Amino acid sequence: MNLFYRGYVIHQDIPSICYTIFSRRPERMELAACGTSREAMRWVDLHSMRWEHSPSRESELAVI
């Protein structure tokens, strides 16, 4: 199952155990893995706020 959250995709690998976060379109690169959907949403919130306020957003996305 996929959960679309703030433009990111949180893919449910194993329910309540493993969720994988993928970046925004068009790349959809794998960014992180979390134990719960709530942790995955927190990760997106923290990182999307940082990228929105960063002047070098493109280079930071490439590093991940």
Secondary structure in CASP SS format (residue, H / E / C, confidence):
PFRMAT SS
TARGET T0000
AUTHOR 0000-0000-0000
METHOD secondary structure of the structure
MODEL  1
M C 1.00
N E 1.00
L E 1.00
F E 1.00
Y E 1.00
R C 1.00
G C 1.00
Y E 1.00
V E 1.00
I E 1.00
H E 1.00
Q E 1.00
D E 1.00
I E 1.00
P C 1.00
S C 1.00
I C 1.00
C E 1.00
Y E 1.00
T E 1.00
I E 1.00
F E 1.00
S C 1.00
R C 1.00
R C 1.00
P C 1.00
E C 1.00
R C 1.00
M C 1.00
E E 1.00
L E 1.00
A E 1.00
A E 1.00
C E 1.00
G C 1.00
T C 1.00
S H 1.00
R H 1.00
E H 1.00
A H 1.00
M H 1.00
R H 1.00
W H 1.00
V H 1.00
D H 1.00
L H 1.00
H H 1.00
S H 1.00
M H 1.00
R H 1.00
W H 1.00
E H 1.00
H C 1.00
S C 1.00
P C 1.00
S C 1.00
R H 1.00
E H 1.00
S H 1.00
E H 1.00
L H 1.00
A H 1.00
V H 1.00
I C 1.00
END
